[in-house]
Amino acid sequence: MNKIESMATQQHRGEEEVEKALVLWNISNCPIPDGHDPLTVVQRIQTAVENSGHVRRYGEISITAIGNNLTEIPGEDVMRKLSSIGISLKHSHGYHQKDLYDWAEKNPPPGTMMVIDGHEQLGWLAFTLSHFEDNGYRIILAYPQRDLATPFPRIFSKLWDQRQTYTYNGPPPAENVSRSAVEWDWDALISDEQEVTTPTTSLVVKHDKFYGESPWSCSVCSGAAPSFEDFTTHLKSVEHEFREWDRHARKYGLDRTNRNNLPFGRSQELDLLLTQEMLRCQEMLQQCRLGGFKPKDRPVTLERVDPRGMNEVENMTTQQQHEEKEVEKAFVLWDMGNCPIPDGHDPLTVVRKIQMAVEKSGHVSRNGEISITAIGSKLREIPGEDVMRILSSFEISFKHSHLYTYDLDEWADANPPPCTMMIIDEHERIGWMASQLSDLEDAGYRILLAYPPQRDLAATPFPRSFSKQWDWDALVFEHVKATLGACIEGFAFMRKMIDVDATSLKNKYGGVLVFAEAQDPNGQSYPLAFAVLDSENLTSWTWFFEMLKSVIPDSSELVFMSERNQSLIFAIGSVFPEAHHGHCLWHLKEKVKWHAGNVNKVIVGHTFMELGRYYTVDDFNSAYDSFEKRYPAVYKYVQEHTEKDKWARVFFPRDRYNFDTINNVESMKSVFKEATTWALIPMLDCIVRKFSDWFTQRK
């Protein structure tokens, strides 16, 4: 009878496809308690997977134990026991998206994934786990009891309740699959109260597609070991210790030229590597100041662990690696559903602004390659076929999808660091990917983020600070200009003299705030218009004066006063050709006095300002001749780089009403100094409110 049953069992196993399960166990956050047998704990994990009802008998279970300090937790002896029964070991600080996707690629649903980790870390994985469950995988979670009071992020229950469908290239999930996750308390899972039964499933070694066939890998050093002994030897090596510090320095942006930031004194070998790194950074900084090689160059040779074997060392400089890959690359994933092109904006202009943001971040070298993929679930509606056609002509790729987690890993596999990745999506969705982005940044990729403004940003911070972050509206923002009706109507009774100046915005989005101001017959300030520009360039200034011209016509009686900004000067001349343009005497004085030699520069500046205020030509010429004799170097600069009819009252062709500086508009800037640190909308509200108060008080 037993023989017949055995034959029946074998026939049953042959007819039925063996179902598989993956267990990712963060042994640092969920350690084996003192006094517990490691093999018994593994049996309890297997039993938990089997008792969940998701894995058929005789199925295969792959278990990977992950930790950031495996030589201490669980220790070398415990690691050896785990390894002897087929448990893979991986040294890593990150989380598990890549491991999950690699396993899913080889094992289509139905299948089971169990993640054993801290509650907070599981929350960061919520979006990824929801994606797998919606595609037919069964999810089992285990986390410590002490974390149970902390709720999962809203997305965990939201996605699992609403069952949103995501694009998946594998076979469809079985119809009779249970769609709910099983949650365990880790302490209860491994407690002695749980009955231990002989597992009917078999343990199989999980192989990583990046690290090859070895079950012992180190993600910090991007390498795999051929044996357990080589793996433990590597974790204790100087090279590994240096890579750990290098990861820490990248994560927290430490100044590597400062000796106090380097962990000297641990060993002579490590001190040597740290000294090389410090000297390399100091030399690099010096060369950058002199206009030499760029910060990404690494002329010092450092030992690097070969992924094919921990003991094999390649002596290759990063400079040689850079020459081999020619140019640095960047990858942009743009969710057009959550970050659409604003109405009225040119799609190609928006794309150029995205490219400029990547370039200005300082991470992509000149002539580098930037590839952009636009993702959306309703591309025919947002952005629409016409916009898609325009962007496609600009070599923008399109992908209909709800999820892009795996796109990052695929691009990273094909493009080793240093490279740049930019994610454009809503803040909450980026937060769900924070752990994956952290892994990529720790591996050497630069992470740039752009997301729409959120009211609750302070309540939902990212778990770490990434390289650069933008407000999406500010990133694609071009210009905004405002003029109050009362300002325009009242200008007819003002002196036809307009002061213009700009001040930098101190918020994280940048740009400049521009004021245009006139004077009333009493010489008092009269606010005219204000605008926010991306920068002080010819295009922005031209746009501002064209907007101003729409309410204030060009006239030969009109006078503009400003600093000697060349793009501003050219813009005024092209938009208001009949108007006259004067230079602020105070700003010109500040420039002139520094060309004096060994004389009192304050006196030189005061004397120059007196020159600009003479009323007759004879008085001016007499004072100017005296100025030449006393300060010949300054006189030469004034003659060669200034025009007298721009700063000297006696030669100015129109009436400046006794004003030769832009002090009034400087006072206006000081009023709104604090507001320049705010976000765009609150700042604009503050300015409009203040203008309204002034008109109410002086009506």
C-alpha positions as CSV (number, residue, x, y, z in Angstrom):
1,M,0.0,0.0,0.0
2,N,2.8,2.4,0.9
3,K,4.4,1.8,-2.5
4,I,1.1,2.5,-4.3
5,E,0.7,5.7,-2.2
6,S,4.2,6.8,-3.1
7,M,3.6,6.2,-6.8
8,A,0.4,8.2,-6.5
9,T,2.2,11.0,-4.8
10,Q,4.9,11.1,-7.5
11,Q,2.2,11.0,-10.2
12,H,0.4,13.9,-8.5
13,R,3.6,15.9,-8.3
14,G,4.2,15.3,-12.0
15,E,0.7,16.3,-13.1
16,E,0.8,19.5,-11.0
17,E,3.3,22.2,-11.5
18,V,5.4,22.8,-8.5
19,E,4.5,26.1,-6.9
20,K,7.4,28.2,-5.5
21,A,7.8,30.8,-2.7
22,L,10.4,33.4,-1.8
23,V,11.2,34.5,1.7
24,L,13.3,37.7,2.2
25,W,14.4,37.9,5.8
26,N,16.0,41.0,7.2
27,I,17.9,39.3,10.0
28,S,19.1,42.6,11.4
29,N,15.6,43.9,12.1
30,C,14.1,40.5,12.9
31,P,17.0,38.6,14.5
32,I,17.0,35.0,15.9
33,P,16.3,35.4,19.7
34,D,19.0,34.2,22.1
35,G,18.7,30.5,22.9
36,H,16.8,29.6,19.8
37,D,18.1,27.1,17.3
38,P,18.6,28.7,13.9
39,L,17.5,25.6,12.1
40,T,14.3,25.5,14.2
41,V,13.6,29.1,13.3
42,V,13.9,28.3,9.6
43,Q,11.5,25.4,10.0
44,R,9.0,27.7,11.7
45,I,9.3,30.1,8.7
46,Q,8.7,27.2,6.3
47,T,5.7,26.0,8.4
48,A,4.3,29.5,8.4
49,V,4.5,29.7,4.6
50,E,2.9,26.2,4.3
51,N,0.1,26.9,6.8
52,S,-0.9,30.1,5.0
53,G,-2.5,27.7,2.5
54,H,-0.7,29.4,-0.4
55,V,2.1,26.9,-1.2
56,R,1.2,23.4,-2.3
57,R,2.9,20.4,-0.8
58,Y,6.3,19.6,-2.3
59,G,6.7,23.3,-3.4
60,E,10.1,25.0,-3.4
61,I,11.0,27.8,-1.0
62,S,13.9,30.1,-1.4
63,I,15.1,32.0,1.7
64,T,17.5,34.9,1.7
65,A,18.8,36.3,4.9
66,I,19.7,40.0,4.5
67,G,21.6,42.2,7.0
68,N,24.0,45.1,7.2
69,N,26.3,43.6,9.9
70,L,26.1,39.8,9.3
71,T,29.3,39.0,11.1
72,E,27.7,40.3,14.4
73,I,24.0,39.7,13.8
74,P,23.5,36.7,13.5
75,G,27.2,36.0,13.7
76,E,29.6,33.7,11.8
77,D,28.5,30.5,13.5
78,V,24.8,31.1,12.8
79,M,25.5,32.1,9.2
80,R,27.4,28.9,8.7
81,K,24.4,26.8,9.9
82,L,22.0,28.8,7.8
83,S,24.2,28.5,4.8
84,S,24.5,24.7,5.3
85,I,20.8,24.1,4.8
86,G,20.4,26.3,1.7
87,I,19.8,29.8,3.0
88,S,21.3,32.5,0.8
89,L,23.2,35.3,2.6
90,K,23.3,38.9,1.4
91,H,25.0,41.9,3.0
92,S,22.9,45.0,2.2
93,H,21.6,48.2,3.7
94,G,18.8,48.5,1.3
95,Y,15.5,46.9,0.9
96,H,14.0,44.3,-1.3
97,Q,12.5,45.6,-4.5
98,K,15.3,44.3,-6.8
99,D,15.2,40.8,-5.1
100,L,11.5,40.6,-5.5
101,Y,11.5,41.6,-9.2
102,D,14.4,39.3,-10.0
103,W,12.6,36.4,-8.4
104,A,9.3,37.3,-10.1
105,E,10.9,37.4,-13.5
106,K,11.9,33.7,-13.2
107,N,8.8,32.6,-11.3
108,P,5.5,33.9,-12.8
109,P,2.4,33.8,-10.7
110,P,0.8,32.1,-8.9
111,G,3.6,32.2,-6.3
112,T,4.2,33.4,-2.8
113,M,6.4,36.1,-1.4
114,M,7.1,36.5,2.3
115,V,8.9,39.5,3.7
116,I,10.2,39.5,7.2
117,D,11.3,43.0,8.2
118,G,10.6,46.0,10.5
119,H,7.1,47.5,10.2
120,E,8.5,50.8,8.9
121,Q,10.5,49.1,6.2
122,L,7.5,47.0,5.1
123,G,5.6,50.3,4.8
124,W,8.1,51.6,2.3
125,L,7.6,48.4,0.3
126,A,3.8,48.7,0.4
127,F,3.5,49.9,-3.2
128,T,5.8,47.2,-4.6
129,L,4.0,44.5,-2.7
130,S,0.6,45.7,-3.8
131,H,1.8,45.6,-7.4
132,F,2.8,41.9,-7.0
133,E,-0.4,40.9,-5.2
134,D,-2.5,42.5,-7.9
135,N,-0.6,40.4,-10.5
136,G,-1.4,37.1,-8.8
137,Y,1.3,36.7,-6.1
138,R,0.4,35.9,-2.5
139,I,2.0,38.2,0.1
140,I,2.9,37.2,3.6
141,L,4.4,39.7,6.1
142,A,6.1,39.3,9.4
143,Y,7.4,42.1,11.7
144,P,8.2,42.6,15.4
145,Q,5.4,43.1,17.9
146,R,6.9,46.3,19.1
147,D,6.1,48.0,15.8
148,L,2.5,47.0,15.6
149,A,1.2,50.3,17.0
150,T,2.5,52.1,13.9
151,P,0.0,51.8,11.0
152,F,1.0,51.0,7.5
153,P,0.9,53.9,5.0
154,R,-2.5,54.6,3.5
155,I,-1.4,53.0,0.2
156,F,-1.2,49.6,1.8
157,S,-4.9,49.3,2.5
158,K,-5.9,51.5,-0.4
159,L,-4.3,49.4,-3.1
160,W,-5.3,46.1,-1.6
161,D,-8.9,47.1,-1.1
162,Q,-9.5,48.7,-4.4
163,R,-7.4,46.1,-6.3
164,Q,-6.1,48.4,-9.0
165,T,-4.8,46.5,-12.0
166,Y,-1.2,46.9,-13.2
167,T,0.5,46.0,-16.4
168,Y,2.2,42.6,-16.3
169,N,3.8,40.7,-19.1
170,G,3.5,37.2,-17.5
171,P,0.5,34.8,-17.5
172,P,-2.7,35.9,-15.9
173,P,-3.2,35.1,-12.2
174,A,-5.4,32.2,-11.2
175,E,-9.0,33.0,-10.6
176,N,-9.2,31.2,-7.3
177,V,-6.2,32.9,-5.8
178,S,-6.8,34.5,-2.4
179,R,-6.2,38.2,-2.7
180,S,-5.5,39.1,1.0
181,A,-2.1,39.4,2.7
182,V,-1.2,37.3,5.7
183,E,0.5,39.2,8.6
184,W,2.5,37.6,11.4
185,D,4.0,38.9,14.6
186,W,7.6,37.8,14.3
187,D,8.0,37.0,18.0
188,A,4.9,34.9,17.9
189,L,6.0,33.2,14.7
190,I,9.2,31.8,16.2
191,S,7.9,31.3,19.7
192,D,8.0,27.8,21.3
193,E,4.2,27.9,21.5
194,Q,4.0,27.3,17.8
195,E,4.0,23.7,16.8
196,V,6.9,22.6,14.7
197,T,6.0,20.1,12.0
198,T,8.2,18.5,9.4
199,P,8.0,20.8,6.3
200,T,6.7,19.3,3.2
201,T,8.4,21.9,1.0
202,S,12.0,21.9,0.0
203,L,14.6,24.7,0.5
204,V,16.3,25.8,-2.7
205,V,19.2,28.3,-3.1
206,K,18.1,31.6,-4.6
207,H,20.5,32.8,-7.3
208,D,20.8,36.5,-8.1
209,K,20.9,37.2,-11.8
210,F,23.4,40.1,-11.2
211,Y,25.8,38.2,-8.9
212,G,25.6,34.9,-10.8
213,E,25.2,31.5,-9.2
214,S,26.7,32.3,-5.8
215,P,24.3,32.5,-2.8
216,W,26.7,34.8,-0.9
217,S,26.7,38.4,-2.1
218,C,27.5,41.9,-1.0
219,S,25.5,44.7,-2.5
220,V,27.7,47.4,-1.0
221,C,30.7,46.1,-3.0
222,S,28.7,44.8,-5.9
223,G,30.3,41.3,-5.6
224,A,29.7,37.7,-4.9
225,A,31.8,35.1,-3.2
226,P,32.6,31.6,-4.5
227,S,32.3,30.1,-1.0
228,F,31.1,30.8,2.5
229,E,34.7,31.3,3.8
230,D,35.4,33.8,1.1
231,F,32.2,35.7,1.9
232,T,33.0,36.0,5.6
233,T,36.6,36.9,4.8
234,H,35.4,39.7,2.5
235,L,33.0,41.1,5.2
236,K,36.0,41.5,7.5
237,S,38.3,43.0,4.8
238,V,39.7,46.5,4.5
239,E,38.2,46.9,1.0
240,H,34.7,46.2,2.4
241,E,35.2,48.5,5.3
242,F,36.3,51.3,2.9
243,R,33.2,50.7,0.7
244,E,31.0,50.9,3.8
245,W,32.5,54.2,4.7
246,D,32.2,55.4,1.1
247,R,28.5,54.6,1.1
248,H,28.1,56.5,4.4
249,A,29.9,59.5,3.0
250,R,27.8,59.6,-0.2
251,K,24.6,59.2,1.8
252,Y,25.3,62.1,4.2
253,G,27.3,64.2,1.8
254,L,30.4,64.3,3.9
255,D,33.3,66.6,3.0
256,R,36.1,64.1,2.1
257,T,38.7,66.8,2.1
258,N,38.2,67.3,5.8
259,R,40.3,64.8,7.8
260,N,37.9,64.9,10.7
261,N,35.2,63.2,8.5
262,L,37.4,60.2,7.7
263,P,37.6,57.3,10.2
264,F,41.3,57.1,10.6
265,G,42.9,54.9,13.2
266,R,41.1,51.6,12.6
267,S,43.9,49.9,10.7
268,Q,47.0,50.9,8.6
269,E,45.5,49.5,5.4
270,L,42.3,51.5,5.9
271,D,44.2,54.6,6.7
272,L,46.1,54.2,3.4
273,L,42.9,54.0,1.4
274,L,41.4,56.9,3.3
275,T,44.5,59.0,2.8
276,Q,44.3,58.3,-1.0
277,E,40.7,59.3,-1.0
278,M,41.3,62.5,0.9
279,L,44.2,63.5,-1.3
280,R,42.2,62.7,-4.4
281,C,39.4,64.9,-3.3
282,Q,41.7,67.8,-2.4
283,E,43.5,67.6,-5.7
284,M,40.2,67.4,-7.5
285,L,38.9,70.5,-5.7
286,Q,42.1,72.4,-6.5
287,Q,41.9,71.4,-10.1
288,C,38.3,72.5,-10.3
289,R,39.2,75.9,-8.9
290,L,41.9,76.2,-11.6
291,G,39.5,75.1,-14.4
292,G,41.0,71.6,-14.7
293,F,39.2,68.3,-14.7
294,K,35.6,68.0,-13.5
295,P,34.6,66.6,-10.1
296,K,33.6,63.3,-11.5
297,D,37.3,62.6,-12.4
298,R,39.1,60.1,-10.0
299,P,42.8,60.0,-10.9
300,V,43.8,57.9,-7.9
301,T,43.8,54.1,-8.2
302,L,41.7,52.3,-5.7
303,E,41.2,48.5,-5.2
304,R,37.8,47.4,-6.2
305,V,36.0,44.0,-5.5
306,D,35.3,42.0,-8.6
307,P,31.7,40.7,-8.7
308,R,33.0,37.4,-10.1
309,G,35.0,36.7,-6.9
310,M,35.8,38.5,-3.7
311,N,39.5,37.7,-3.8
312,E,40.1,39.0,-7.4
313,V,41.2,42.6,-7.4
314,E,41.1,44.9,-10.4
315,N,43.4,47.9,-10.4
316,M,41.6,50.2,-12.6
317,T,41.2,54.0,-12.1
318,T,37.9,55.6,-12.3
319,Q,39.3,57.9,-14.9
320,Q,39.9,54.9,-17.1
321,Q,36.4,53.7,-16.5
322,H,35.1,57.1,-17.5
323,E,37.0,57.0,-20.7
324,E,35.7,53.6,-21.5
325,K,32.0,54.6,-21.2
326,E,32.6,57.9,-23.0
327,V,29.8,60.1,-21.6
328,E,27.8,60.1,-18.5
329,K,24.1,59.3,-18.9
330,A,20.8,60.3,-17.2
331,F,17.4,58.6,-17.2
332,V,14.1,60.5,-16.6
333,L,10.9,58.8,-15.8
334,W,8.0,61.2,-16.1
335,D,4.5,60.3,-15.0
336,M,2.4,62.5,-17.2
337,G,-0.8,61.6,-15.4
338,N,0.3,63.0,-12.1
339,C,2.6,65.7,-13.5
340,P,0.9,66.9,-16.7
341,I,2.0,69.7,-19.0
342,P,0.3,72.8,-17.7
343,D,-2.3,74.4,-20.0
344,G,-0.9,76.9,-22.4
345,H,2.7,75.5,-22.1
346,D,4.6,74.4,-25.2
347,P,5.4,70.6,-24.7
348,L,8.9,71.0,-26.2
349,T,9.7,73.9,-23.9
350,V,8.7,71.7,-20.9
351,V,11.0,69.0,-22.1
352,R,13.8,71.5,-22.5
353,K,13.2,72.6,-18.9
354,I,13.5,69.0,-17.7
355,Q,16.7,68.6,-19.6
356,M,18.0,71.9,-18.2
357,A,17.1,70.9,-14.7
358,V,19.2,67.7,-15.1
359,E,22.1,69.6,-16.6
360,K,22.0,72.4,-14.0
361,S,22.0,69.8,-11.1
362,G,25.7,69.5,-11.9
363,H,25.5,65.7,-12.2
364,V,25.5,65.2,-16.0
365,S,28.6,66.2,-17.9
366,R,28.4,68.3,-21.0
367,N,27.4,66.3,-24.1
368,G,26.0,63.6,-21.8
369,E,23.0,61.5,-22.8
370,I,19.6,62.1,-21.3
371,S,16.8,59.7,-22.1
372,I,13.2,60.5,-21.1
373,T,10.3,58.1,-20.8
374,A,6.8,59.4,-20.3
375,I,4.5,57.1,-18.4
376,G,0.8,57.2,-18.0
377,S,-2.4,55.1,-17.6
378,K,-4.4,57.2,-20.0
379,L,-2.0,58.6,-22.5
380,R,-4.6,59.2,-25.2
381,E,-6.3,61.6,-22.8
382,I,-3.4,63.0,-20.9
383,P,-1.4,64.4,-22.6
384,G,-3.4,63.4,-25.7
385,E,-2.4,62.2,-29.2
386,D,-1.3,65.6,-30.5
387,V,1.1,66.2,-27.6
388,M,2.3,62.6,-27.8
389,R,3.1,63.1,-31.5
390,I,5.0,66.3,-30.8
391,L,7.0,64.7,-28.0
392,S,7.7,61.6,-30.0
393,S,9.3,63.7,-32.7
394,F,11.6,65.0,-29.9
395,E,12.7,61.4,-29.1
396,I,10.6,61.0,-26.0
397,S,9.6,57.4,-25.3
398,F,6.1,56.5,-24.2
399,K,4.9,53.7,-22.0
400,H,1.4,52.8,-21.0
401,S,1.8,51.6,-17.4
402,H,0.8,52.3,-13.8
403,L,4.2,51.3,-12.4
404,Y,7.8,52.0,-13.3
405,T,9.7,50.4,-10.5
406,Y,11.3,47.8,-12.7
407,D,12.2,50.3,-15.4
408,L,14.7,51.8,-12.9
409,D,16.4,48.5,-12.2
410,E,16.5,47.6,-15.9
411,W,18.2,50.9,-16.8
412,A,20.6,50.6,-13.9
413,D,21.6,47.1,-15.1
414,A,22.5,48.5,-18.5
415,N,24.1,51.8,-17.2
416,P,26.5,51.4,-14.2
417,P,27.2,54.4,-12.0
418,P,28.0,57.2,-11.9
419,C,24.7,58.1,-13.6
420,T,21.7,60.2,-12.8
421,M,18.0,59.2,-12.4
422,M,15.2,61.7,-12.3
423,I,11.7,60.8,-11.2
424,I,8.8,63.1,-11.9
425,D,5.7,62.0,-10.1
426,E,3.4,62.9,-7.2
427,H,5.1,63.1,-3.7
428,E,3.2,60.1,-2.2
429,R,4.1,57.7,-5.0
430,I,7.8,58.7,-4.8
431,G,7.6,58.1,-1.1
432,W,6.5,54.5,-1.8
433,M,9.7,54.0,-3.9
434,A,12.0,55.7,-1.3
435,S,13.7,52.5,-0.3
436,Q,14.5,51.5,-3.9
437,L,15.8,55.0,-4.7
438,S,17.9,54.9,-1.5
439,D,19.4,51.6,-2.8
440,L,20.2,53.2,-6.1
441,E,21.7,56.3,-4.5
442,D,23.9,54.1,-2.2
443,A,25.1,52.2,-5.3
444,G,26.4,55.5,-6.8
445,Y,23.4,56.9,-8.8
446,R,22.4,60.5,-8.3
447,I,18.6,60.8,-7.6
448,L,16.7,63.8,-8.7
449,L,13.0,64.3,-7.8
450,A,10.2,66.5,-9.1
451,Y,6.7,66.5,-7.7
452,P,3.6,68.8,-7.6
453,P,3.3,71.0,-4.5
454,Q,1.6,69.3,-1.6
455,R,0.0,70.8,1.4
456,D,1.1,68.0,3.6
457,L,4.8,67.7,2.7
458,A,5.8,68.2,6.3
459,A,3.6,65.4,7.4
460,T,5.0,62.9,4.8
461,P,8.7,63.4,4.6
462,F,10.9,61.1,2.6
463,P,13.0,58.7,4.8
464,R,16.1,60.4,3.5
465,S,17.2,63.5,1.6
466,F,18.0,62.9,-2.1
467,S,20.4,64.8,-4.3
468,K,18.0,67.4,-5.6
469,Q,14.2,68.1,-5.4
470,W,12.0,70.4,-7.3
471,D,8.4,71.6,-7.2
472,W,7.0,70.4,-10.6
473,D,5.1,73.7,-11.1
474,A,8.2,75.7,-10.4
475,L,10.3,73.4,-12.7
476,V,8.1,74.0,-15.7
477,F,7.3,77.5,-14.7
478,E,8.3,80.2,-17.1
479,H,7.2,83.7,-16.0
480,V,4.5,85.4,-14.0
481,K,3.8,89.1,-14.1
482,A,1.2,91.2,-12.2
483,T,0.1,94.7,-12.4
484,L,-2.8,96.1,-10.3
485,G,-5.4,98.2,-12.1
486,A,-4.8,101.1,-9.7
487,C,-1.1,101.1,-10.5
488,I,-1.6,101.4,-14.2
489,E,-4.4,104.0,-13.9
490,G,-2.3,106.1,-11.6
491,F,0.8,106.1,-13.7
492,A,-0.7,108.7,-16.0
493,F,-0.2,111.2,-13.1
494,M,3.3,110.1,-12.2
495,R,6.7,111.2,-13.3
496,K,7.7,109.2,-16.5
497,M,10.6,107.6,-14.8
498,I,10.7,103.8,-14.0
499,D,13.2,102.1,-11.8
500,V,13.7,98.4,-12.5
501,D,15.7,95.9,-10.4
502,A,15.6,92.2,-9.5
503,T,16.4,90.1,-6.4
504,S,17.1,86.4,-6.2
505,L,14.4,84.2,-4.6
506,K,15.8,82.3,-1.6
507,N,13.4,79.4,-1.7
508,K,14.6,76.0,-3.0
509,Y,13.1,76.5,-6.5
510,G,15.1,79.6,-7.4
511,G,14.3,82.4,-9.9
512,V,14.3,86.1,-9.5
513,L,11.6,88.6,-8.3
514,V,11.5,91.8,-10.4
515,F,10.0,95.2,-9.4
516,A,9.2,98.2,-11.6
517,E,8.6,101.4,-9.7
518,A,7.8,105.0,-10.6
519,Q,7.8,108.2,-8.5
520,D,4.9,110.5,-7.8
521,P,5.3,114.4,-8.1
522,N,6.5,114.4,-4.4
523,G,9.3,112.0,-5.2
524,Q,7.6,109.2,-3.3
525,S,7.8,105.5,-4.4
526,Y,4.9,104.3,-6.6
527,P,4.6,100.6,-7.2
528,L,4.0,99.8,-10.8
529,A,4.5,96.1,-11.6
530,F,6.2,93.0,-10.4
531,A,7.1,89.7,-11.9
532,V,8.9,86.4,-11.2
533,L,11.4,85.2,-13.9
534,D,13.4,82.0,-14.2
535,S,16.7,84.1,-14.3
536,E,18.1,87.4,-15.4
537,N,18.6,86.5,-19.1
538,L,17.7,88.2,-22.3
539,T,14.6,86.1,-23.0
540,S,13.1,86.7,-19.5
541,W,13.9,90.5,-19.5
542,T,12.4,90.8,-23.0
543,W,9.2,89.1,-21.9
544,F,8.9,91.3,-18.9
545,F,9.3,94.6,-20.8
546,E,6.9,93.3,-23.5
547,M,4.3,92.7,-20.8
548,L,5.0,96.2,-19.4
549,K,4.7,97.7,-22.8
550,S,1.2,96.3,-23.1
551,V,0.0,98.7,-20.4
552,I,2.6,101.5,-20.7
553,P,3.3,102.6,-24.3
554,D,6.7,103.5,-25.6
555,S,7.5,107.2,-25.5
556,S,10.4,109.5,-25.9
557,E,9.5,111.0,-22.5
558,L,9.9,107.7,-20.8
559,V,13.1,107.1,-18.7
560,F,14.3,103.7,-17.3
561,M,16.9,103.5,-14.5
562,S,18.6,100.3,-13.6
563,E,21.9,98.5,-13.0
564,R,24.2,97.8,-15.9
565,N,22.9,94.3,-16.6
566,Q,23.7,93.7,-20.2
567,S,20.6,91.5,-21.0
568,L,18.4,94.1,-19.3
569,I,20.0,97.0,-21.2
570,F,19.5,95.2,-24.6
571,A,15.9,94.2,-23.7
572,I,15.0,97.8,-22.9
573,G,16.6,99.0,-26.1
574,S,14.7,96.5,-28.2
575,V,11.2,96.8,-26.6
576,F,11.3,100.5,-25.8
577,P,13.4,102.0,-28.6
578,E,12.1,105.6,-28.0
579,A,12.7,105.6,-24.3
580,H,16.0,106.6,-22.6
581,H,18.0,104.4,-20.2
582,G,20.1,105.6,-17.4
583,H,22.5,103.7,-15.1
584,C,22.2,103.7,-11.3
585,L,25.0,106.0,-10.1
586,W,25.4,104.2,-6.8
587,H,25.9,100.8,-8.4
588,L,28.3,102.3,-11.0
589,K,30.3,103.9,-8.1
590,E,30.7,100.5,-6.4
591,K,32.1,99.1,-9.6
592,V,34.4,102.1,-10.4
593,K,36.1,102.5,-7.0
594,W,37.7,99.0,-7.0
595,H,39.8,100.1,-10.0
596,A,41.6,102.7,-7.8
597,G,45.1,101.9,-6.7
598,N,46.6,102.6,-3.3
599,V,44.1,105.4,-2.4
600,N,41.1,105.6,-0.2
601,K,38.3,103.8,-2.3
602,V,35.5,105.5,-0.3
603,I,36.8,108.9,-1.3
604,V,37.1,107.7,-4.9
605,G,33.5,106.6,-4.9
606,H,32.2,109.8,-3.3
607,T,34.2,111.9,-5.8
608,F,32.8,109.9,-8.8
609,M,29.2,110.3,-7.6
610,E,29.7,114.1,-7.3
611,L,30.8,114.0,-11.0
612,G,27.5,112.6,-12.0
613,R,25.5,115.4,-10.3
614,Y,26.9,118.6,-11.9
615,Y,24.4,120.8,-13.7
616,T,26.7,122.6,-16.2
617,V,29.2,121.2,-18.8
618,D,32.0,123.6,-17.6
619,D,31.7,122.4,-14.0
620,F,31.7,118.8,-15.1
621,N,34.7,119.2,-17.4
622,S,36.7,121.0,-14.7
623,A,35.9,118.3,-12.1
624,Y,36.5,115.5,-14.6
625,D,40.0,116.8,-15.5
626,S,40.8,117.0,-11.9
627,F,39.5,113.4,-11.4
628,E,41.8,112.2,-14.2
629,K,44.9,113.7,-12.6
630,R,44.1,112.3,-9.1
631,Y,42.9,108.8,-10.2
632,P,44.2,107.9,-13.7
633,A,43.4,104.2,-13.4
634,V,39.8,104.9,-12.4
635,Y,39.5,107.6,-15.2
636,K,40.7,105.1,-17.8
637,Y,38.1,102.5,-16.7
638,V,35.3,105.1,-16.8
639,Q,36.4,106.3,-20.3
640,E,36.6,102.8,-21.7
641,H,33.6,101.1,-20.1
642,T,30.9,103.7,-19.5
643,E,28.9,106.2,-21.5
644,K,28.6,109.7,-19.9
645,D,25.1,110.2,-21.1
646,K,24.0,107.2,-19.1
647,W,25.2,108.4,-15.7
648,A,26.2,112.1,-15.8
649,R,23.2,114.4,-15.2
650,V,24.6,117.2,-17.4
651,F,24.7,114.9,-20.5
652,F,21.4,112.9,-19.9
653,P,19.0,113.8,-22.7
654,R,15.8,113.7,-20.6
655,D,14.6,114.8,-17.2
656,R,15.5,112.4,-14.4
657,Y,13.8,114.6,-11.7
658,N,16.9,114.7,-9.6
659,F,17.1,110.9,-9.3
660,D,20.3,109.2,-10.2
661,T,20.0,105.9,-8.3
662,I,17.4,103.1,-7.9
663,N,17.2,103.5,-4.1
664,N,13.4,103.5,-4.2
665,V,13.2,100.0,-5.8
666,E,16.0,98.8,-3.4
667,S,13.7,99.9,-0.6
668,M,10.9,97.9,-2.2
669,K,13.1,94.8,-2.3
670,S,13.9,95.2,1.4
671,V,10.2,95.3,2.3
672,F,9.7,91.8,0.7
673,K,13.0,90.3,1.8
674,E,11.4,87.7,4.0
675,A,8.8,86.9,1.4
676,T,11.5,85.9,-1.1
677,T,12.1,82.8,1.1
678,W,8.5,81.6,0.7
679,A,6.9,79.4,-2.0
680,L,5.6,81.2,-5.1
681,I,1.9,81.6,-4.3
682,P,2.3,82.8,-0.7
683,M,4.9,85.3,-1.9
684,L,2.6,86.7,-4.6
685,D,-0.3,87.0,-2.2
686,C,1.9,88.9,0.2
687,I,3.0,91.4,-2.5
688,V,-0.6,92.0,-3.7
689,R,-1.8,92.4,-0.2
690,K,0.9,95.0,0.6
691,F,0.3,96.9,-2.6
692,S,-3.4,97.0,-1.8
693,D,-2.7,98.3,1.8
694,W,-0.5,101.1,0.4
695,F,-3.2,102.2,-2.0
696,T,-5.9,102.1,0.7
697,Q,-3.8,104.2,3.1
698,R,-2.8,106.8,0.5
699,K,-6.0,107.2,-1.5
